[in-house]
Amino acid sequence: MSTAELRSQARTDRTEENAVVWLRRFLALDAAVTGANGLAYLVASGPIGRLLGVGSGLLLGLGAFLVLYGAGVGYLAGRSRPAVPLVKAVIEANVLWAILSVVALTVWLDEPSTAGWIWIPMQAGTVGGFAVLQYMALRRVSVRGFPDRAPGV
């Protein structure tokens, strides 16, 4: 290999590693925010439910789910090379959460308060933003960086 080829290879390796670092950071941020939200729903489902105009039982169930989901995403973020199928599952789950949050607000929830009308779309946008950031970071990782990366990521 020539010197130019070695430099190019080193630059490619750094770019791939940088993309992996950003992917892991976005996953970790998602895990932290999701886990904190879930804990808040578990600990204060009554007061938060009254504030948002949402049933405390619903928030309690969502809180338990979010804590477990956040722990799973956090585990994935802690991996040196997060598995692509699992990262894709997180991205898809985040997109689904964002969509279903808006649907729930407009179709399923009876009487959300003004705070609920603000909070629910805001958290949907945040989760959707995580999906976009994670997707963009995953796209930057080359096929060689993630051997199990499927075409069309």
Accessible surface in RSA format (square Angstrom, percent):
REM  Atomic radii and reference values for relative SASA: ProtOr
REM  Chains: A
REM  Algorithm: Lee & Richards
REM  Probe-radius: 1.40
REM  Slices: 20
REM RES _ NUM      All-atoms   Total-Side   Main-Chain    Non-polar    All polar
REM                ABS   REL    ABS   REL    ABS   REL    ABS   REL    ABS   REL
RES MET A   1   166.18  86.1  88.00  58.2  78.18 186.1  88.59  75.3  77.59 102.8
RES SER A   2    59.53  50.3  46.30  61.8  13.22  30.5  51.71 110.1   7.82  11.0
RES THR A   3    85.14  60.6  80.06  81.2   5.09  12.1  42.95  57.7  42.19  63.8
RES ALA A   4    69.55  64.0  61.18  94.4   8.37  19.0  63.70  89.7   5.85  15.5
RES GLU A   5    94.15  54.1  87.93  66.5   6.22  14.8  35.63  68.9  58.51  47.8
RES LEU A   6    99.50  55.4  95.82  68.6   3.68   9.2  96.23  67.6   3.27   8.8
RES ARG A   7   154.28  64.8 149.26  76.1   5.03  12.0  50.85  69.5 103.43  62.7
RES SER A   8    52.12  44.0  51.55  68.8   0.57   1.3  18.45  39.3  33.67  47.2
RES GLN A   9    65.11  36.4  62.26  45.5   2.85   6.8  27.65  58.8  37.46  28.4
RES ALA A  10    41.00  37.7  35.55  54.9   5.45  12.4  40.10  56.5   0.89   2.4
RES ARG A  11   134.49  56.5 134.35  68.5   0.14   0.3  54.30  74.2  80.19  48.6
RES THR A  12    57.19  40.7  52.63  53.4   4.56  10.9  34.77  46.7  22.42  33.9
RES ASP A  13    61.14  42.8  56.33  56.1   4.82  11.4  27.24  64.1  33.91  33.8
RES ARG A  14   151.14  63.5 144.82  73.8   6.33  15.1  76.80 105.0  74.34  45.1
RES THR A  15    58.75  41.8  53.91  54.7   4.83  11.5  38.60  51.8  20.15  30.5
RES GLU A  16    10.25   5.9  10.25   7.8   0.00   0.0   4.24   8.2   6.02   4.9
RES GLU A  17    81.05  46.5  80.93  61.2   0.13   0.3  44.84  86.7  36.21  29.6
RES ASN A  18    75.43  52.0  71.13  68.7   4.30  10.4  16.88  40.6  58.54  56.6
RES ALA A  19     3.51   3.2   0.00   0.0   3.51   8.0   3.22   4.5   0.29   0.8
RES VAL A  20     0.53   0.3   0.53   0.5   0.00   0.0   0.53   0.5   0.00   0.0
RES VAL A  21    45.22  29.8  44.70  40.5   0.52   1.2  45.01  39.1   0.21   0.6
RES TRP A  22   108.29  43.5 108.29  52.4   0.00   0.0  95.26  50.8  13.03  21.1
RES LEU A  23     0.00   0.0   0.00   0.0   0.00   0.0   0.00   0.0   0.00   0.0
RES ARG A  24    74.83  31.4  73.65  37.5   1.18   2.8   8.31  11.4  66.53  40.3
RES ARG A  25   128.26  53.9 120.60  61.5   7.66  18.2  44.84  61.3  83.43  50.6
RES PHE A  26    37.26  18.6  37.20  23.0   0.06   0.1  37.26  22.6   0.00   0.0
RES LEU A  27     0.00   0.0   0.00   0.0   0.00   0.0   0.00   0.0   0.00   0.0
RES ALA A  28    47.61  43.8  42.46  65.5   5.15  11.7  44.04  62.0   3.58   9.5
RES LEU A  29    90.09  50.2  85.32  61.0   4.77  12.0  89.39  62.8   0.70   1.9
RES ASP A  30     0.63   0.4   0.63   0.6   0.00   0.0   0.00   0.0   0.63   0.6
RES ALA A  31    12.11  11.1   7.99  12.3   4.12   9.4   8.32  11.7   3.79  10.0
RES ALA A  32    62.84  57.8  46.70  72.1  16.14  36.7  58.65  82.6   4.18  11.1
RES VAL A  33    63.80  42.0  59.54  53.9   4.26  10.3  62.90  54.7   0.90   2.4
RES THR A  34    12.43   8.8   8.74   8.9   3.69   8.8   6.31   8.5   6.12   9.3
RES GLY A  35    15.56  19.2   0.00   N/A  15.56  19.2  15.56  42.7   0.00   0.0
RES ALA A  36    62.25  57.2  50.76  78.3  11.49  26.1  55.39  78.0   6.86  18.2
RES ASN A  37    30.26  20.9  24.89  24.1   5.37  12.9  11.62  28.0  18.64  18.0
RES GLY A  38     0.00   0.0   0.00   N/A   0.00   0.0   0.00   0.0   0.00   0.0
RES LEU A  39    98.29  54.7  97.98  70.1   0.32   0.8  98.29  69.0   0.00   0.0
RES ALA A  40    41.29  38.0  32.55  50.2   8.74  19.9  40.59  57.2   0.70   1.9
RES TYR A  41    13.00   6.1  13.00   7.4   0.00   0.0   5.14   3.9   7.86   9.7
RES LEU A  42    61.56  34.3  46.46  33.2  15.10  38.0  46.70  32.8  14.86  40.0
RES VAL A  43   128.65  84.7  94.97  86.0  33.69  81.2 101.35  88.1  27.31  74.1
RES ALA A  44    30.00  27.6  27.31  42.1   2.69   6.1  30.00  42.2   0.00   0.0
RES SER A  45    16.09  13.6  14.26  19.0   1.83   4.2   0.00   0.0  16.09  22.5
RES GLY A  46    19.41  23.9   0.00   N/A  19.41  23.9  14.78  40.6   4.63  10.4
RES PRO A  47    76.13  55.5  69.46  63.3   6.67  24.2  71.48  59.0   4.65  28.9
RES ILE A  48    36.09  20.5  35.38  26.4   0.71   1.7  36.09  26.0   0.00   0.0
RES GLY A  49     2.27   2.8   0.00   N/A   2.27   2.8   1.30   3.6   0.97   2.2
RES ARG A  50   179.91  75.5 153.93  78.5  25.98  61.9  83.51 114.1  96.40  58.4
RES LEU A  51   112.68  62.8 101.55  72.6  11.13  28.0 109.25  76.7   3.43   9.2
RES LEU A  52     8.81   4.9   8.81   6.3   0.00   0.0   8.81   6.2   0.00   0.0
RES GLY A  53    30.18  37.2   0.00   N/A  30.18  37.2  18.30  50.2  11.88  26.6
RES VAL A  54    15.14  10.0   4.85   4.4  10.29  24.8   9.67   8.4   5.47  14.8
RES GLY A  55    47.31  58.3   0.00   N/A  47.31  58.3  36.39  99.9  10.92  24.5
RES SER A  56    52.07  44.0  44.95  60.0   7.11  16.4   9.60  20.4  42.47  59.5
RES GLY A  57    53.43  65.9   0.00   N/A  53.43  65.9  38.12 104.6  15.31  34.3
RES LEU A  58    86.06  47.9  73.49  52.6  12.57  31.6  80.31  56.4   5.76  15.5
RES LEU A  59     5.37   3.0   5.37   3.8   0.00   0.0   5.37   3.8   0.00   0.0
RES LEU A  60    85.77  47.8  85.07  60.9   0.70   1.8  85.07  59.7   0.70   1.9
RES GLY A  61    44.07  54.3   0.00   N/A  44.07  54.3  37.24 102.2   6.83  15.3
RES LEU A  62    51.19  28.5  49.61  35.5   1.59   4.0  50.04  35.1   1.16   3.1
RES GLY A  63     0.00   0.0   0.00   N/A   0.00   0.0   0.00   0.0   0.00   0.0
RES ALA A  64    44.70  41.1  42.05  64.9   2.65   6.0  44.11  62.1   0.60   1.6
RES PHE A  65   101.53  50.8  97.16  60.2   4.37  11.4 100.69  61.0   0.84   2.4
RES LEU A  66     9.48   5.3   9.48   6.8   0.00   0.0   9.48   6.7   0.00   0.0
RES VAL A  67    42.33  27.9  40.36  36.5   1.96   4.7  40.38  35.1   1.95   5.3
RES LEU A  68   133.47  74.3 124.99  89.4   8.48  21.3 125.39  88.1   8.08  21.7
RES TYR A  69    45.46  21.2  36.55  20.8   8.91  23.2  44.61  33.5   0.84   1.0
RES GLY A  70     3.61   4.5   0.00   N/A   3.61   4.5   1.83   5.0   1.78   4.0
RES ALA A  71    65.52  60.2  46.35  71.5  19.17  43.6  58.17  81.9   7.35  19.5
RES GLY A  72    41.05  50.6   0.00   N/A  41.05  50.6  35.55  97.6   5.49  12.3
RES VAL A  73     3.23   2.1   2.21   2.0   1.03   2.5   2.73   2.4   0.50   1.4
RES GLY A  74    27.78  34.3   0.00   N/A  27.78  34.3  18.10  49.7   9.67  21.7
RES TYR A  75   143.63  67.1 133.10  75.7  10.53  27.4 114.98  86.4  28.65  35.3
RES LEU A  76     7.95   4.4   7.95   5.7   0.00   0.0   7.95   5.6   0.00   0.0
RES ALA A  77     8.11   7.5   4.57   7.1   3.53   8.0   4.76   6.7   3.35   8.9
RES GLY A  78    55.39  68.3   0.00   N/A  55.39  68.3  31.01  85.1  24.38  54.6
RES ARG A  79   114.85  48.2 110.46  56.3   4.39  10.4  15.91  21.7  98.94  60.0
RES SER A  80    85.95  72.6  74.67  99.7  11.28  26.0  46.48  99.0  39.47  55.3
RES ARG A  81   102.68  43.1  88.12  44.9  14.56  34.7  42.06  57.5  60.62  36.7
RES PRO A  82     0.10   0.1   0.00   0.0   0.10   0.4   0.00   0.0   0.10   0.6
RES ALA A  83    38.48  35.4  32.04  49.4   6.44  14.6  36.77  51.8   1.70   4.5
RES VAL A  84     0.56   0.4   0.56   0.5   0.00   0.0   0.56   0.5   0.00   0.0
RES PRO A  85    76.53  55.8  67.51  61.5   9.02  32.8  70.35  58.1   6.18  38.4
RES LEU A  86    99.54  55.4  98.85  70.7   0.69   1.7  98.92  69.5   0.62   1.7
RES VAL A  87     0.00   0.0   0.00   0.0   0.00   0.0   0.00   0.0   0.00   0.0
RES LYS A  88    52.70  25.7  51.82  31.8   0.88   2.1  34.33  30.9  18.37  19.6
RES ALA A  89    49.49  45.5  43.50  67.1   6.00  13.6  45.91  64.7   3.58   9.5
RES VAL A  90    12.30   8.1  11.44  10.4   0.86   2.1  12.20  10.6   0.11   0.3
RES ILE A  91    16.44   9.4  16.44  12.2   0.00   0.0  16.44  11.8   0.00   0.0
RES GLU A  92   116.15  66.7 109.29  82.7   6.86  16.3  46.00  89.0  70.15  57.3
RES ALA A  93    37.86  34.8  28.70  44.3   9.16  20.8  33.26  46.8   4.60  12.2
RES ASN A  94     4.20   2.9   4.20   4.1   0.00   0.0   0.00   0.0   4.20   4.1
RES VAL A  95    66.96  44.1  65.97  59.7   0.98   2.4  66.95  58.2   0.01   0.0
RES LEU A  96   101.18  56.3  99.83  71.4   1.35   3.4 100.92  70.9   0.26   0.7
RES TRP A  97    55.35  22.2  52.09  25.2   3.25   7.6  52.79  28.1   2.56   4.1
RES ALA A  98    16.18  14.9  14.96  23.1   1.21   2.8  15.33  21.6   0.85   2.2
RES ILE A  99    97.48  55.5  92.75  69.1   4.73  11.4  97.16  70.0   0.32   0.9
RES LEU A 100    73.74  41.1  73.08  52.3   0.66   1.7  73.08  51.3   0.66   1.8
RES SER A 101    12.20  10.3   5.35   7.1   6.85  15.8   6.83  14.6   5.36   7.5
RES VAL A 102    71.40  47.0  71.40  64.6   0.00   0.0  71.40  62.0   0.00   0.0
RES VAL A 103    50.46  33.2  50.32  45.6   0.14   0.3  50.46  43.8   0.00   0.0
RES ALA A 104    20.54  18.9  20.54  31.7   0.00   0.0  20.54  28.9   0.00   0.0
RES LEU A 105     8.12   4.5   5.17   3.7   2.95   7.4   5.17   3.6   2.95   7.9
RES THR A 106    87.54  62.3  53.25  54.0  34.28  81.7  47.76  64.1  39.78  60.1
RES VAL A 107   104.02  68.4  73.83  66.8  30.19  72.8  77.73  67.5  26.28  71.3
RES TRP A 108   150.90  60.6 127.78  61.9  23.12  54.3 109.88  58.6  41.02  66.5
RES LEU A 109    39.29  21.9  26.46  18.9  12.83  32.2  27.74  19.5  11.55  31.1
RES ASP A 110   132.43  92.8 105.03 104.5  27.40  64.8  31.83  74.9 100.59 100.3
RES GLU A 111   144.31  82.9 132.32 100.1  11.99  28.5  55.97 108.3  88.35  72.1
RES PRO A 112    16.96  12.4   4.73   4.3  12.23  44.5   4.73   3.9  12.23  76.0
RES SER A 113    37.34  31.6  26.29  35.1  11.04  25.4  37.34  79.5   0.00   0.0
RES THR A 114   106.69  75.9  99.04 100.4   7.65  18.2  63.71  85.6  42.98  65.0
RES ALA A 115    32.05  29.5  23.70  36.6   8.34  19.0  28.43  40.0   3.62   9.6
RES GLY A 116     0.00   0.0   0.00   N/A   0.00   0.0   0.00   0.0   0.00   0.0
RES TRP A 117   122.52  49.2 114.12  55.2   8.39  19.7 101.13  53.9  21.38  34.7
RES ILE A 118   108.87  62.0 101.60  75.7   7.26  17.5 106.46  76.7   2.40   6.5
RES TRP A 119    76.87  30.8  76.46  37.0   0.41   1.0  76.62  40.9   0.26   0.4
RES ILE A 120    16.20   9.2  16.20  12.1   0.00   0.0  16.20  11.7   0.00   0.0
RES PRO A 121    53.50  39.0  45.14  41.1   8.36  30.4  46.03  38.0   7.47  46.4
RES MET A 122   104.26  54.0  92.71  61.4  11.55  27.5  68.31  58.1  35.96  47.6
RES GLN A 123    20.36  11.4  18.19  13.3   2.16   5.2  12.58  26.8   7.77   5.9
RES ALA A 124     4.47   4.1   3.46   5.3   1.01   2.3   3.86   5.4   0.61   1.6
RES GLY A 125    49.22  60.7   0.00   N/A  49.22  60.7  38.35 105.2  10.88  24.4
RES THR A 126    60.17  42.8  48.82  49.5  11.36  27.1  36.98  49.7  23.19  35.1
RES VAL A 127    21.06  13.9  21.06  19.1   0.00   0.0  21.06  18.3   0.00   0.0
RES GLY A 128    18.09  22.3   0.00   N/A  18.09  22.3  17.07  46.9   1.02   2.3
RES GLY A 129    30.39  37.5   0.00   N/A  30.39  37.5  28.59  78.5   1.80   4.0
RES PHE A 130    12.18   6.1  11.97   7.4   0.21   0.5  11.97   7.3   0.21   0.6
RES ALA A 131     1.88   1.7   1.30   2.0   0.57   1.3   1.67   2.4   0.20   0.5
RES VAL A 132    85.54  56.3  82.89  75.0   2.65   6.4  85.54  74.3   0.00   0.0
RES LEU A 133    62.24  34.7  62.14  44.5   0.10   0.3  62.17  43.7   0.07   0.2
RES GLN A 134     0.00   0.0   0.00   0.0   0.00   0.0   0.00   0.0   0.00   0.0
RES TYR A 135    95.70  44.7  95.70  54.5   0.00   0.0  71.42  53.7  24.28  29.9
RES MET A 136   106.65  55.2 104.16  68.9   2.49   5.9  87.48  74.4  19.17  25.4
RES ALA A 137     5.02   4.6   0.96   1.5   4.07   9.3   4.48   6.3   0.54   1.4
RES LEU A 138     0.48   0.3   0.48   0.3   0.00   0.0   0.48   0.3   0.00   0.0
RES ARG A 139   116.86  49.1 101.40  51.7  15.46  36.8  14.12  19.3 102.74  62.3
RES ARG A 140   149.65  62.8 129.57  66.0  20.08  47.8  53.46  73.1  96.19  58.3
RES VAL A 141     0.03   0.0   0.00   0.0   0.03   0.1   0.00   0.0   0.03   0.1
RES SER A 142    38.82  32.8  31.14  41.6   7.68  17.7  38.81  82.6   0.01   0.0
RES VAL A 143    99.75  65.6  97.22  88.0   2.53   6.1  97.22  84.5   2.53   6.9
RES ARG A 144   140.20  58.9 115.05  58.6  25.15  59.9  78.58 107.4  61.62  37.3
RES GLY A 145     7.82   9.6   0.00   N/A   7.82   9.6   3.21   8.8   4.61  10.3
RES PHE A 146     4.39   2.2   4.39   2.7   0.00   0.0   4.39   2.7   0.00   0.0
RES PRO A 147   117.75  85.8  91.27  83.2  26.48  96.3  95.01  78.4  22.74 141.4
RES ASP A 148    75.72  53.0  53.56  53.3  22.15  52.4  46.41 109.2  29.31  29.2
RES ARG A 149    40.93  17.2  27.75  14.1  13.18  31.4   0.78   1.1  40.15  24.3
RES ALA A 150    41.56  38.2  36.57  56.4   4.98  11.3  40.83  57.5   0.72   1.9
RES PRO A 151   136.25  99.3 105.38  96.1  30.87 112.2 117.67  97.1  18.58 115.5
RES GLY A 152    76.82  94.7   0.00   N/A  76.82  94.7  37.18 102.0  39.64  88.8
RES VAL A 153     7.01   4.6   1.34   1.2   5.67  13.7   6.77   5.9   0.25   0.7
END  Absolute sums over single chains surface
CHAIN  1 A     8681.7       7231.5       1450.2       6135.1       2546.6
END  Absolute sums over all chains
TOTAL          8681.7       7231.5       1450.2       6135.1       2546.6
